[in-house]
């Protein structure tokens, strides 16, 4: 079984900046801007190092449209990768 990814796999064409009220995950998941592509690549690399149940739980929280939940999971991923 292929491991889950943090972000969806599809062709991205969105080049705008993030809207003020847009959830952070939604923007990261849809943007095709080069800095965001780099961020997604790094986060996917970090995420691939996490295994099992921890990966499923972290992915769920990371993909939240609630920015506080998303940022907490992002911080957890960052700490895990350090």
PELIN-V345003 format. One record per helix or strand of 3 or more residues. SS is the DSSP state (alpha for helix, beta for strand). FROM is the first residue (numbers start at 1). LEN is the number of residues. If there is no record, write none. Layout:
SS:FROM:LEN
SS:FROM:LEN
//
This chain:
alpha:24:7
alpha:34:15
alpha:52:11
alpha:67:15
//
